[in-house]
Amino acid sequence: PWAQRTLMRVATAAATDLAALPEEASGEPWIRTFEGWLLERGGAFPTREFYGRASEFCRDLAELRQSFIFSGDRVRAVRQGFVLEGVREDAPQDEVGVIKARWDAFMYDQNRNASENADSAWHTSALWLP
């Protein structure tokens, strides 16, 4: 359950701290969609049955399957994708360096405050490549 709380915290904080919007077409991060999906089925968020529920969630909402890496029915990793509001793809490298530094600091703080099962998050972007 703590890893799910961490994912929710990261999604919320990224929007607030980094002007990062979820890449999902719904405009909601998959973890918030997962929360609503659980609640609609009488479950609780976070769930202690994450692996089974995540498999079921991905079957019901196949478009969100790309956010999960499974080994059999066990979730091995998840991803949260964001669109950076107001950042052009051809932004100057000095501007990109500032944005990347903010993400570095953000992820450092998130990992430092995360549970043991969720403290290895990292970020990447095509923007970071010269």
N, CA, C and O atoms as CSV, one atom per row, in Angstrom:
chain,resi,resn,atom,element,x,y,z
A,1,PRO,N,N,0.792,-1.221,0.000
A,1,PRO,CA,C,0.000,0.000,0.000
A,1,PRO,C,C,0.835,1.288,0.000
A,1,PRO,O,O,0.423,2.293,-0.578
A,2,TRP,N,N,1.993,1.257,0.639
A,2,TRP,CA,C,2.810,2.477,0.686
A,2,TRP,C,C,3.318,2.875,-0.688
A,2,TRP,O,O,3.431,4.064,-0.986
A,3,ALA,N,N,3.624,1.904,-1.520
A,3,ALA,CA,C,4.081,2.223,-2.877
A,3,ALA,C,C,2.967,2.920,-3.661
A,3,ALA,O,O,3.238,3.847,-4.424
A,4,GLN,N,N,1.729,2.487,-3.481
A,4,GLN,CA,C,0.609,3.134,-4.162
A,4,GLN,C,C,0.432,4.570,-3.660
A,4,GLN,O,O,0.147,5.476,-4.445
A,5,ARG,N,N,0.599,4.770,-2.370
A,5,ARG,CA,C,0.521,6.132,-1.821
A,5,ARG,C,C,1.628,7.007,-2.413
A,5,ARG,O,O,1.405,8.174,-2.734
A,6,THR,N,N,2.815,6.432,-2.550
A,6,THR,CA,C,3.933,7.176,-3.133
A,6,THR,C,C,3.628,7.568,-4.571
A,6,THR,O,O,3.876,8.706,-4.970
A,7,LEU,N,N,3.090,6.631,-5.356
A,7,LEU,CA,C,2.731,6.923,-6.746
A,7,LEU,C,C,1.716,8.057,-6.823
A,7,LEU,O,O,1.821,8.932,-7.682
A,8,MET,N,N,0.738,8.040,-5.932
A,8,MET,CA,C,-0.264,9.101,-5.917
A,8,MET,C,C,0.384,10.430,-5.538
A,8,MET,O,O,0.085,11.464,-6.136
A,9,ARG,N,N,1.265,10.401,-4.553
A,9,ARG,CA,C,1.942,11.624,-4.121
A,9,ARG,C,C,2.798,12.207,-5.246
A,9,ARG,O,O,2.802,13.419,-5.459
A,10,VAL,N,N,3.520,11.348,-5.962
A,10,VAL,CA,C,4.364,11.815,-7.073
A,10,VAL,C,C,3.500,12.440,-8.166
A,10,VAL,O,O,3.830,13.508,-8.680
A,11,ALA,N,N,2.408,11.790,-8.521
A,11,ALA,CA,C,1.536,12.323,-9.572
A,11,ALA,C,C,0.978,13.684,-9.179
A,11,ALA,O,O,0.922,14.594,-10.006
A,12,THR,N,N,0.570,13.826,-7.940
A,12,THR,CA,C,0.010,15.089,-7.463
A,12,THR,C,C,1.087,16.165,-7.377
A,12,THR,O,O,0.876,17.297,-7.812
A,13,ALA,N,N,2.229,15.813,-6.821
A,13,ALA,CA,C,3.319,16.782,-6.648
A,13,ALA,C,C,3.907,17.219,-7.985
A,13,ALA,O,O,4.291,18.380,-8.129
A,14,ALA,N,N,3.989,16.326,-8.964
A,14,ALA,CA,C,4.536,16.688,-10.276
A,14,ALA,C,C,3.679,17.772,-10.923
A,14,ALA,O,O,4.200,18.704,-11.535
A,15,ALA,N,N,2.372,17.643,-10.783
A,15,ALA,CA,C,1.476,18.651,-11.346
A,15,ALA,C,C,1.689,19.994,-10.656
A,15,ALA,O,O,1.724,21.033,-11.314
A,16,THR,N,N,1.828,19.974,-9.356
A,16,THR,CA,C,1.969,21.206,-8.580
A,16,THR,C,C,3.368,21.800,-8.700
A,16,THR,O,O,3.515,22.991,-8.973
A,17,ASP,N,N,4.393,20.980,-8.497
A,17,ASP,CA,C,5.766,21.474,-8.413
A,17,ASP,C,C,6.442,21.691,-9.766
A,17,ASP,O,O,7.322,22.542,-9.893
A,18,LEU,N,N,6.028,20.916,-10.783
A,18,LEU,CA,C,6.739,20.936,-12.058
A,18,LEU,C,C,5.867,21.299,-13.255
A,18,LEU,O,O,6.332,21.261,-14.394
A,19,ALA,N,N,4.616,21.649,-13.008
A,19,ALA,CA,C,3.678,21.932,-14.104
A,19,ALA,C,C,3.672,20.777,-15.107
A,19,ALA,O,O,3.659,20.986,-16.320
A,20,ALA,N,N,3.681,19.565,-14.576
A,20,ALA,CA,C,3.689,18.364,-15.404
A,20,ALA,C,C,2.289,17.764,-15.412
A,20,ALA,O,O,1.736,17.442,-14.360
A,21,LEU,N,N,1.729,17.620,-16.591
A,21,LEU,CA,C,0.387,17.077,-16.734
A,21,LEU,C,C,0.460,15.595,-17.092
A,21,LEU,O,O,1.361,15.183,-17.822
A,22,PRO,N,N,-0.476,14.790,-16.589
A,22,PRO,CA,C,-0.474,13.366,-16.950
A,22,PRO,C,C,-0.609,13.203,-18.452
A,22,PRO,O,O,-1.343,13.952,-19.097
A,23,GLU,N,N,0.099,12.222,-19.016
A,23,GLU,CA,C,0.033,12.008,-20.460
A,23,GLU,C,C,-1.228,11.260,-20.886
A,23,GLU,O,O,-1.546,11.218,-22.075
A,24,GLU,N,N,-1.938,10.679,-19.947
A,24,GLU,CA,C,-3.130,9.908,-20.283
A,24,GLU,C,C,-4.185,10.797,-20.929
A,24,GLU,O,O,-4.346,11.954,-20.543
A,25,ALA,N,N,-4.896,10.266,-21.899
A,25,ALA,CA,C,-5.918,11.021,-22.631
A,25,ALA,C,C,-7.001,11.556,-21.698
A,25,ALA,O,O,-7.603,12.593,-21.978
A,26,SER,N,N,-7.251,10.861,-20.597
A,26,SER,CA,C,-8.286,11.293,-19.657
A,26,SER,C,C,-7.881,12.548,-18.887
A,26,SER,O,O,-8.725,13.221,-18.297
A,27,GLY,N,N,-6.581,12.858,-18.897
A,27,GLY,CA,C,-6.085,13.975,-18.105
A,27,GLY,C,C,-5.820,13.616,-16.659
A,27,GLY,O,O,-5.388,14.462,-15.876
A,28,GLU,N,N,-6.072,12.380,-16.299
A,28,GLU,CA,C,-5.832,11.884,-14.940
A,28,GLU,C,C,-4.677,10.886,-14.968
A,28,GLU,O,O,-4.591,10.082,-15.895
A,29,PRO,N,N,-3.796,10.918,-13.984
A,29,PRO,CA,C,-2.740,9.902,-13.935
A,29,PRO,C,C,-3.371,8.526,-13.710
A,29,PRO,O,O,-4.419,8.412,-13.075
A,30,TRP,N,N,-2.730,7.497,-14.229
A,30,TRP,CA,C,-3.310,6.157,-14.130
A,30,TRP,C,C,-3.550,5.765,-12.683
A,30,TRP,O,O,-4.493,5.022,-12.407
A,31,ILE,N,N,-2.728,6.239,-11.741
A,31,ILE,CA,C,-2.906,5.841,-10.340
A,31,ILE,C,C,-4.218,6.391,-9.789
A,31,ILE,O,O,-4.865,5.732,-8.975
A,32,ARG,N,N,-4.621,7.589,-10.216
A,32,ARG,CA,C,-5.910,8.149,-9.780
A,32,ARG,C,C,-7.062,7.389,-10.438
A,32,ARG,O,O,-8.095,7.159,-9.810
A,33,THR,N,N,-6.883,7.000,-11.703
A,33,THR,CA,C,-7.885,6.178,-12.383
A,33,THR,C,C,-8.014,4.837,-11.683
A,33,THR,O,O,-9.119,4.319,-11.519
A,34,PHE,N,N,-6.877,4.270,-11.269
A,34,PHE,CA,C,-6.876,2.998,-10.528
A,34,PHE,C,C,-7.644,3.151,-9.222
A,34,PHE,O,O,-8.434,2.278,-8.863
A,35,GLU,N,N,-7.420,4.251,-8.510
A,35,GLU,CA,C,-8.139,4.506,-7.260
A,35,GLU,C,C,-9.650,4.511,-7.515
A,35,GLU,O,O,-10.397,3.837,-6.806
A,36,GLY,N,N,-10.102,5.262,-8.517
A,36,GLY,CA,C,-11.528,5.315,-8.830
A,36,GLY,C,C,-12.078,3.967,-9.237
A,36,GLY,O,O,-13.192,3.601,-8.863
A,37,TRP,N,N,-11.294,3.230,-10.005
A,37,TRP,CA,C,-11.693,1.895,-10.458
A,37,TRP,C,C,-11.901,0.974,-9.257
A,37,TRP,O,O,-12.884,0.236,-9.202
A,38,LEU,N,N,-10.981,1.018,-8.301
A,38,LEU,CA,C,-11.119,0.202,-7.090
A,38,LEU,C,C,-12.376,0.575,-6.311
A,38,LEU,O,O,-13.149,-0.293,-5.905
A,39,LEU,N,N,-12.571,1.873,-6.109
A,39,LEU,CA,C,-13.710,2.345,-5.321
A,39,LEU,C,C,-15.032,1.980,-5.980
A,39,LEU,O,O,-15.988,1.633,-5.287
A,40,GLU,N,N,-15.106,2.053,-7.312
A,40,GLU,CA,C,-16.328,1.666,-8.037
A,40,GLU,C,C,-16.674,0.203,-7.817
A,40,GLU,O,O,-17.838,-0.187,-7.915
A,41,ARG,N,N,-15.675,-0.599,-7.523
A,41,ARG,CA,C,-15.880,-2.038,-7.324
A,41,ARG,C,C,-15.960,-2.405,-5.847
A,41,ARG,O,O,-15.878,-3.580,-5.487
A,42,GLY,N,N,-16.118,-1.413,-5.008
A,42,GLY,CA,C,-16.259,-1.671,-3.576
A,42,GLY,C,C,-14.945,-1.903,-2.860
A,42,GLY,O,O,-14.933,-2.307,-1.697
A,43,GLY,N,N,-13.847,-1.656,-3.535
A,43,GLY,CA,C,-12.538,-1.839,-2.916
A,43,GLY,C,C,-12.081,-0.575,-2.218
A,43,GLY,O,O,-12.794,0.428,-2.178
A,44,ALA,N,N,-10.898,-0.640,-1.679
A,44,ALA,CA,C,-10.299,0.503,-0.991
A,44,ALA,C,C,-8.987,0.853,-1.669
A,44,ALA,O,O,-8.328,0.002,-2.268
A,45,PHE,N,N,-8.624,2.114,-1.564
A,45,PHE,CA,C,-7.315,2.550,-2.053
A,45,PHE,C,C,-6.544,3.105,-0.872
A,45,PHE,O,O,-7.069,3.909,-0.101
A,46,PRO,N,N,-5.301,2.677,-0.731
A,46,PRO,CA,C,-4.606,1.669,-1.536
A,46,PRO,C,C,-5.100,0.263,-1.205
A,46,PRO,O,O,-5.710,0.022,-0.163
A,47,THR,N,N,-4.819,-0.647,-2.118
A,47,THR,CA,C,-5.250,-2.026,-1.917
A,47,THR,C,C,-4.080,-2.902,-1.497
A,47,THR,O,O,-2.945,-2.703,-1.931
A,48,ARG,N,N,-4.377,-3.865,-0.653
A,48,ARG,CA,C,-3.363,-4.866,-0.279
A,48,ARG,C,C,-3.286,-5.978,-1.329
A,48,ARG,O,O,-2.432,-6.860,-1.243
A,49,GLU,N,N,-4.174,-5.930,-2.308
A,49,GLU,CA,C,-4.223,-6.935,-3.379
A,49,GLU,C,C,-3.775,-6.313,-4.698
A,49,GLU,O,O,-4.392,-6.536,-5.740
A,50,PHE,N,N,-2.708,-5.542,-4.646
A,50,PHE,CA,C,-2.299,-4.752,-5.804
A,50,PHE,C,C,-2.035,-5.605,-7.041
A,50,PHE,O,O,-2.491,-5.261,-8.132
A,51,TYR,N,N,-1.311,-6.706,-6.891
A,51,TYR,CA,C,-0.929,-7.481,-8.072
A,51,TYR,C,C,-2.136,-8.017,-8.830
A,51,TYR,O,O,-2.232,-7.854,-10.046
A,52,GLY,N,N,-3.044,-8.646,-8.124
A,52,GLY,CA,C,-4.243,-9.175,-8.771
A,52,GLY,C,C,-5.132,-8.080,-9.312
A,52,GLY,O,O,-5.660,-8.186,-10.419
A,53,ARG,N,N,-5.300,-7.023,-8.527
A,53,ARG,CA,C,-6.159,-5.925,-8.949
A,53,ARG,C,C,-5.545,-5.177,-10.142
A,53,ARG,O,O,-6.274,-4.729,-11.027
A,54,ALA,N,N,-4.223,-5.040,-10.173
A,54,ALA,CA,C,-3.573,-4.359,-11.300
A,54,ALA,C,C,-3.773,-5.148,-12.592
A,54,ALA,O,O,-4.008,-4.558,-13.647
A,55,SER,N,N,-3.683,-6.465,-12.517
A,55,SER,CA,C,-3.921,-7.296,-13.705
A,55,SER,C,C,-5.343,-7.106,-14.217
A,55,SER,O,O,-5.572,-6.943,-15.415
A,56,GLU,N,N,-6.282,-7.129,-13.297
A,56,GLU,CA,C,-7.694,-6.943,-13.650
A,56,GLU,C,C,-7.928,-5.533,-14.225
A,56,GLU,O,O,-8.641,-5.373,-15.216
A,57,PHE,N,N,-7.332,-4.534,-13.605
A,57,PHE,CA,C,-7.420,-3.144,-14.056
A,57,PHE,C,C,-6.922,-3.022,-15.498
A,57,PHE,O,O,-7.560,-2.370,-16.325
A,58,CYS,N,N,-5.803,-3.638,-15.791
A,58,CYS,CA,C,-5.232,-3.575,-17.147
A,58,CYS,C,C,-6.092,-4.312,-18.160
A,58,CYS,O,O,-6.138,-3.921,-19.327
A,59,ARG,N,N,-6.769,-5.363,-17.742
A,59,ARG,CA,C,-7.694,-6.048,-18.655
A,59,ARG,C,C,-8.897,-5.141,-18.955
A,59,ARG,O,O,-9.373,-5.080,-20.089
A,60,ASP,N,N,-9.378,-4.441,-17.923
A,60,ASP,CA,C,-10.541,-3.568,-18.101
A,60,ASP,C,C,-10.197,-2.287,-18.865
A,60,ASP,O,O,-11.008,-1.793,-19.648
A,61,LEU,N,N,-9.013,-1.761,-18.641
A,61,LEU,CA,C,-8.596,-0.493,-19.256
A,61,LEU,C,C,-7.290,-0.722,-20.005
A,61,LEU,O,O,-6.226,-0.272,-19.580
A,62,ALA,N,N,-7.388,-1.426,-21.119
A,62,ALA,CA,C,-6.207,-1.856,-21.872
A,62,ALA,C,C,-5.303,-0.698,-22.287
A,62,ALA,O,O,-4.093,-0.877,-22.426
A,63,GLU,N,N,-5.884,0.496,-22.486
A,63,GLU,CA,C,-5.066,1.634,-22.904
A,63,GLU,C,C,-4.069,2.050,-21.823
A,63,GLU,O,O,-3.114,2.767,-22.122
A,64,LEU,N,N,-4.265,1.621,-20.581
A,64,LEU,CA,C,-3.342,1.962,-19.499
A,64,LEU,C,C,-2.310,0.857,-19.248
A,64,LEU,O,O,-1.442,1.001,-18.386
A,65,ARG,N,N,-2.403,-0.227,-19.987
A,65,ARG,CA,C,-1.480,-1.361,-19.838
A,65,ARG,C,C,-0.025,-0.942,-20.036
A,65,ARG,O,O,0.877,-1.518,-19.427
A,66,GLN,N,N,0.203,0.054,-20.881
A,66,GLN,CA,C,1.572,0.510,-21.156
A,66,GLN,C,C,2.259,1.074,-19.918
A,66,GLN,O,O,3.477,1.251,-19.919
A,67,SER,N,N,1.510,1.354,-18.879
A,67,SER,CA,C,2.098,1.912,-17.655
A,67,SER,C,C,2.632,0.838,-16.724
A,67,SER,O,O,3.177,1.157,-15.667
A,68,PHE,N,N,2.489,-0.425,-17.091
A,68,PHE,CA,C,2.883,-1.536,-16.229
A,68,PHE,C,C,3.841,-2.478,-16.937
A,68,PHE,O,O,3.741,-2.696,-18.145
A,69,ILE,N,N,4.756,-3.026,-16.182
A,69,ILE,CA,C,5.585,-4.136,-16.657
A,69,ILE,C,C,5.253,-5.315,-15.762
A,69,ILE,O,O,5.428,-5.256,-14.545
A,70,PHE,N,N,4.772,-6.390,-16.379
A,70,PHE,CA,C,4.381,-7.588,-15.655
A,70,PHE,C,C,5.372,-8.714,-15.902
A,70,PHE,O,O,5.995,-8.791,-16.961
A,71,SER,N,N,5.507,-9.578,-14.918
A,71,SER,CA,C,6.155,-10.866,-15.065
A,71,SER,C,C,5.087,-11.864,-14.638
A,71,SER,O,O,4.840,-12.051,-13.446
A,72,GLY,N,N,4.456,-12.503,-15.618
A,72,GLY,CA,C,3.261,-13.288,-15.316
A,72,GLY,C,C,2.175,-12.319,-14.879
A,72,GLY,O,O,1.877,-11.355,-15.585
A,73,ASP,N,N,1.583,-12.571,-13.719
A,73,ASP,CA,C,0.563,-11.666,-13.178
A,73,ASP,C,C,1.132,-10.693,-12.153
A,73,ASP,O,O,0.385,-9.915,-11.559
A,74,ARG,N,N,2.421,-10.727,-11.944
A,74,ARG,CA,C,3.044,-9.875,-10.921
A,74,ARG,C,C,3.583,-8.589,-11.552
A,74,ARG,O,O,4.320,-8.628,-12.537
A,75,VAL,N,N,3.207,-7.463,-10.976
A,75,VAL,CA,C,3.723,-6.181,-11.436
A,75,VAL,C,C,5.168,-6.060,-10.988
A,75,VAL,O,O,5.468,-6.196,-9.802
A,76,ARG,N,N,6.060,-5.805,-11.929
A,76,ARG,CA,C,7.479,-5.641,-11.611
A,76,ARG,C,C,7.892,-4.184,-11.594
A,76,ARG,O,O,8.821,-3.796,-10.886
A,77,ALA,N,N,7.178,-3.366,-12.394
A,77,ALA,CA,C,7.491,-1.941,-12.451
A,77,ALA,C,C,6.282,-1.204,-13.017
A,77,ALA,O,O,5.441,-1.785,-13.704
A,78,VAL,N,N,6.219,0.062,-12.717
A,78,VAL,CA,C,5.194,0.926,-13.283
A,78,VAL,C,C,5.859,2.204,-13.774
A,78,VAL,O,O,6.977,2.536,-13.381
A,79,ARG,N,N,5.153,2.900,-14.630
A,79,ARG,CA,C,5.652,4.186,-15.109
A,79,ARG,C,C,4.522,5.202,-15.025
A,79,ARG,O,O,3.344,4.867,-15.147
A,80,GLN,N,N,4.907,6.428,-14.817
A,80,GLN,CA,C,3.962,7.534,-14.873
A,80,GLN,C,C,4.512,8.513,-15.900
A,80,GLN,O,O,5.631,9.007,-15.759
A,81,GLY,N,N,3.734,8.789,-16.919
A,81,GLY,CA,C,4.168,9.693,-17.964
A,81,GLY,C,C,3.552,11.069,-17.791
A,81,GLY,O,O,2.404,11.206,-17.368
A,82,PHE,N,N,4.333,12.082,-18.126
A,82,PHE,CA,C,3.881,13.458,-17.986
A,82,PHE,C,C,4.213,14.255,-19.236
A,82,PHE,O,O,5.154,13.941,-19.966
A,83,VAL,N,N,3.428,15.281,-19.464
A,83,VAL,CA,C,3.687,16.273,-20.498
A,83,VAL,C,C,4.056,17.547,-19.754
A,83,VAL,O,O,3.342,17.975,-18.848
A,84,LEU,N,N,5.170,18.148,-20.139
A,84,LEU,CA,C,5.618,19.364,-19.472
A,84,LEU,C,C,4.917,20.571,-20.079
A,84,LEU,O,O,5.111,20.901,-21.249
A,85,GLU,N,N,4.117,21.204,-19.278
A,85,GLU,CA,C,3.326,22.348,-19.726
A,85,GLU,C,C,4.232,23.524,-20.070
A,85,GLU,O,O,5.080,23.926,-19.273
A,86,GLY,N,N,4.040,24.069,-21.267
A,86,GLY,CA,C,4.769,25.262,-21.673
A,86,GLY,C,C,6.210,25.041,-22.095
A,86,GLY,O,O,6.959,26.008,-22.237
A,87,VAL,N,N,6.620,23.790,-22.300
A,87,VAL,CA,C,7.996,23.509,-22.724
A,87,VAL,C,C,7.974,23.035,-24.168
A,87,VAL,O,O,7.318,22.047,-24.501
A,88,ARG,N,N,8.691,23.745,-25.014
A,88,ARG,CA,C,8.771,23.377,-26.428
A,88,ARG,C,C,9.784,22.247,-26.626
A,88,ARG,O,O,10.764,22.142,-25.889
A,89,GLU,N,N,9.534,21.413,-27.620
A,89,GLU,CA,C,10.465,20.321,-27.922
A,89,GLU,C,C,11.811,20.838,-28.398
A,89,GLU,O,O,12.820,20.144,-28.272
A,90,ASP,N,N,11.841,22.052,-28.946
A,90,ASP,CA,C,13.091,22.622,-29.432
A,90,ASP,C,C,13.641,23.684,-28.465
A,90,ASP,O,O,14.339,24.613,-28.871
A,91,ALA,N,N,13.312,23.520,-27.187
A,91,ALA,CA,C,13.774,24.483,-26.177
A,91,ALA,C,C,15.301,24.536,-26.162
A,91,ALA,O,O,15.958,23.520,-26.391
A,92,PRO,N,N,15.869,25.717,-25.893
A,92,PRO,CA,C,17.330,25.837,-25.813
A,92,PRO,C,C,17.889,24.945,-24.700
A,92,PRO,O,O,17.236,24.730,-23.679
A,93,GLN,N,N,19.100,24.433,-24.910
A,93,GLN,CA,C,19.702,23.502,-23.958
A,93,GLN,C,C,19.877,24.105,-22.565
A,93,GLN,O,O,19.787,23.371,-21.581
A,94,ASP,N,N,20.122,25.400,-22.444
A,94,ASP,CA,C,20.253,25.983,-21.103
A,94,ASP,C,C,18.919,25.931,-20.359
A,94,ASP,O,O,18.890,25.694,-19.152
A,95,GLU,N,N,17.821,26.151,-21.075
A,95,GLU,CA,C,16.483,26.041,-20.472
A,95,GLU,C,C,16.195,24.587,-20.093
A,95,GLU,O,O,15.666,24.306,-19.017
A,96,VAL,N,N,16.548,23.678,-20.985
A,96,VAL,CA,C,16.356,22.252,-20.722
A,96,VAL,C,C,17.163,21.829,-19.494
A,96,VAL,O,O,16.681,21.044,-18.677
A,97,GLY,N,N,18.387,22.344,-19.359
A,97,GLY,CA,C,19.214,22.020,-18.200
A,97,GLY,C,C,18.568,22.432,-16.893
A,97,GLY,O,O,18.661,21.711,-15.900
A,98,VAL,N,N,17.921,23.574,-16.881
A,98,VAL,CA,C,17.221,24.045,-15.677
A,98,VAL,C,C,16.036,23.125,-15.358
A,98,VAL,O,O,15.817,22.758,-14.204
A,99,ILE,N,N,15.282,22.762,-16.391
A,99,ILE,CA,C,14.127,21.873,-16.202
A,99,ILE,C,C,14.587,20.510,-15.691
A,99,ILE,O,O,13.994,19.956,-14.765
A,100,LYS,N,N,15.639,19.976,-16.295
A,100,LYS,CA,C,16.157,18.673,-15.861
A,100,LYS,C,C,16.644,18.731,-14.422
A,100,LYS,O,O,16.417,17.793,-13.658
A,101,ALA,N,N,17.300,19.799,-14.045
A,101,ALA,CA,C,17.779,19.951,-12.667
A,101,ALA,C,C,16.605,19.962,-11.685
A,101,ALA,O,O,16.696,19.400,-10.594
A,102,ARG,N,N,15.515,20.601,-12.077
A,102,ARG,CA,C,14.319,20.593,-11.218
A,102,ARG,C,C,13.763,19.179,-11.070
A,102,ARG,O,O,13.356,18.779,-9.979
A,103,TRP,N,N,13.746,18.417,-12.178
A,103,TRP,CA,C,13.284,17.030,-12.110
A,103,TRP,C,C,14.237,16.175,-11.270
A,103,TRP,O,O,13.788,15.330,-10.496
A,104,ASP,N,N,15.537,16.388,-11.415
A,104,ASP,CA,C,16.515,15.643,-10.598
A,104,ASP,C,C,16.226,15.857,-9.117
A,104,ASP,O,O,16.165,14.899,-8.347
A,105,ALA,N,N,16.049,17.118,-8.721
A,105,ALA,CA,C,15.793,17.443,-7.316
A,105,ALA,C,C,14.450,16.877,-6.862
A,105,ALA,O,O,14.325,16.370,-5.747
A,106,PHE,N,N,13.452,16.968,-7.733
A,106,PHE,CA,C,12.122,16.451,-7.419
A,106,PHE,C,C,12.179,14.944,-7.155
A,106,PHE,O,O,11.650,14.463,-6.153
A,107,MET,N,N,12.829,14.200,-8.069
A,107,MET,CA,C,12.894,12.746,-7.902
A,107,MET,C,C,13.736,12.362,-6.687
A,107,MET,O,O,13.419,11.395,-5.994
A,108,TYR,N,N,14.799,13.107,-6.427
A,108,TYR,CA,C,15.603,12.851,-5.232
A,108,TYR,C,C,14.725,12.968,-3.983
A,108,TYR,O,O,14.750,12.091,-3.119
A,109,ASP,N,N,13.959,14.037,-3.892
A,109,ASP,CA,C,13.079,14.235,-2.738
A,109,ASP,C,C,12.005,13.161,-2.654
A,109,ASP,O,O,11.713,12.652,-1.572
A,110,GLN,N,N,11.421,12.819,-3.791
A,110,GLN,CA,C,10.370,11.791,-3.784
A,110,GLN,C,C,10.935,10.443,-3.337
A,110,GLN,O,O,10.311,9.749,-2.534
A,111,ASN,N,N,12.100,10.068,-3.845
A,111,ASN,CA,C,12.713,8.799,-3.452
A,111,ASN,C,C,13.112,8.799,-1.980
A,111,ASN,O,O,12.976,7.787,-1.292
A,112,ARG,N,N,13.596,9.922,-1.510
A,112,ARG,CA,C,14.013,10.034,-0.107
A,112,ARG,C,C,12.829,9.829,0.834
A,112,ARG,O,O,12.989,9.302,1.935
A,113,ASN,N,N,11.644,10.246,0.399
A,113,ASN,CA,C,10.447,10.153,1.233
A,113,ASN,C,C,9.565,8.957,0.909
A,113,ASN,O,O,8.474,8.823,1.463
A,114,ALA,N,N,10.021,8.095,0.023
A,114,ALA,CA,C,9.206,6.962,-0.426
A,114,ALA,C,C,9.421,5.734,0.458
A,114,ALA,O,O,10.387,5.635,1.215
A,115,SER,N,N,8.487,4.822,0.327
A,115,SER,CA,C,8.624,3.544,1.022
A,115,SER,C,C,9.737,2.723,0.369
A,115,SER,O,O,10.187,3.035,-0.734
A,116,GLU,N,N,10.161,1.700,1.045
A,116,GLU,CA,C,11.256,0.845,0.566
A,116,GLU,C,C,10.972,0.261,-0.819
A,116,GLU,O,O,11.894,0.085,-1.615
A,117,ASN,N,N,9.723,-0.037,-1.108
A,117,ASN,CA,C,9.363,-0.629,-2.399
A,117,ASN,C,C,9.158,0.391,-3.503
A,117,ASN,O,O,8.853,0.022,-4.637
A,118,ALA,N,N,9.320,1.667,-3.191
A,118,ALA,CA,C,9.065,2.699,-4.200
A,118,ALA,C,C,10.116,3.796,-4.173
A,118,ALA,O,O,9.836,4.931,-4.559
A,119,ASP,N,N,11.321,3.472,-3.722
A,119,ASP,CA,C,12.340,4.516,-3.554
A,119,ASP,C,C,13.436,4.488,-4.617
A,119,ASP,O,O,14.544,4.975,-4.394
A,120,SER,N,N,13.115,3.915,-5.766
A,120,SER,CA,C,14.101,3.830,-6.846
A,120,SER,C,C,13.575,4.438,-8.137
A,120,SER,O,O,13.980,4.036,-9.228
A,121,ALA,N,N,12.686,5.393,-8.017
A,121,ALA,CA,C,12.103,6.016,-9.202
A,121,ALA,C,C,13.149,6.877,-9.900
A,121,ALA,O,O,14.062,7.402,-9.263
A,122,TRP,N,N,13.007,7.013,-11.204
A,122,TRP,CA,C,13.905,7.852,-11.988
A,122,TRP,C,C,13.094,8.511,-13.091
A,122,TRP,O,O,11.949,8.134,-13.337
A,123,HIS,N,N,13.677,9.478,-13.742
A,123,HIS,CA,C,12.991,10.181,-14.808
A,123,HIS,C,C,13.858,10.191,-16.062
A,123,HIS,O,O,15.082,10.070,-16.005
A,124,THR,N,N,13.187,10.338,-17.180
A,124,THR,CA,C,13.874,10.471,-18.453
A,124,THR,C,C,12.985,11.269,-19.392
A,124,THR,O,O,11.767,11.328,-19.218
A,125,SER,N,N,13.596,11.870,-20.368
A,125,SER,CA,C,12.850,12.631,-21.371
A,125,SER,C,C,13.711,12.778,-22.617
A,125,SER,O,O,14.934,12.885,-22.528
A,126,ALA,N,N,13.078,12.782,-23.756
A,126,ALA,CA,C,13.807,13.046,-24.995
A,126,ALA,C,C,14.432,14.437,-24.962
A,126,ALA,O,O,15.427,14.691,-25.641
A,127,LEU,N,N,13.846,15.341,-24.168
A,127,LEU,CA,C,14.407,16.686,-24.040
A,127,LEU,C,C,15.831,16.674,-23.486
A,127,LEU,O,O,16.639,17.540,-23.823
A,128,TRP,N,N,16.135,15.697,-22.641
A,128,TRP,CA,C,17.441,15.682,-21.979
A,128,TRP,C,C,18.557,15.356,-22.974
A,128,TRP,O,O,19.733,15.579,-22.688
A,129,LEU,N,N,18.189,14.834,-24.126
A,129,LEU,CA,C,19.191,14.447,-25.119
A,129,LEU,C,C,19.538,15.629,-26.001
A,129,LEU,O,O,18.640,16.264,-26.555
A,130,PRO,N,N,20.832,15.945,-26.149
A,130,PRO,CA,C,21.214,17.103,-26.991
A,130,PRO,C,C,20.915,16.865,-28.465
A,130,PRO,O,O,21.176,17.735,-29.296
